[in-house]
Amino acid sequence: MTIFGVALLALCTLIGVFLGDLLGVALGVKANVGGVGLAMILLIAARSWLVARGKLGGGIKLGVEFWSTMYIPIVVAMAAQQNVVAAVRGGPIVLIAATVSLLLCFACVALLGHFGRRDAPLENEQIRHGGAVIAGDGDEALSPSPPARPQPARKV
């Protein structure tokens, strides 16, 4: 049922906001630090866990996918409420936290890229043809015979 997907999102949001508040207290910032982002990470992890166990039904999937599409508007709305000037005036810890989180994101992307590589590329004829078309070589690069030319129209 769709309501289970919404319940999963609500649970992830509550846990993420709570962890964001704890992180803000730990950093000495009087704000939620990354609560929505943590909630989305928890939602992705929960969804992956359910898929791996075969427990992600159609209704749950529908509820999760609906709210996944709402992620960007939610983040924009949350960011609009933040007072960046007051946060920066609060001290250098905000800039340090931002820099460290950015570096952690870069490290995670590099790590995922490293583990996500395939030893042998899985290419087939369609993929090579698509690559040739994108490169501008078109059909000429893959077909040994010249392309057929249209014949002029005959008068009857």
Residue pairs with C-beta under 8 A, 6 or more apart in sequence:
1 57
1 59
1 60
1 63
2 59
2 60
2 62
2 63
2 66
3 59
3 63
4 57
4 59
4 60
4 63
5 59
5 60
5 61
5 62
5 63
5 64
5 65
5 66
5 67
6 63
6 66
6 67
7 63
8 43
8 46
8 47
8 60
8 63
8 64
9 39
9 43
9 63
9 64
9 67
12 39
12 40
12 42
12 43
12 46
13 36
13 39
15 38
15 39
15 42
16 35
16 36
16 37
16 38
16 39
16 40
16 41
16 42
17 32
17 35
17 36
17 39
18 35
19 35
19 38
20 32
20 33
20 34
20 35
20 36
20 37
20 38
21 32
21 35
23 33
23 34
24 30
24 31
24 32
24 33
27 33
27 93
27 94
27 97
28 90
28 91
28 93
29 87
29 90
29 93
29 94
29 97
30 90
31 82
31 87
33 97
34 101
36 74
36 75
36 78
37 75
40 71
43 64
43 67
43 68
47 56
47 64
50 56
50 60
56 64
87 94
88 94
88 95
125 142
128 142
129 139
129 142
132 138
132 139
132 141
132 142
133 139
135 141
139 147
140 146
140 147
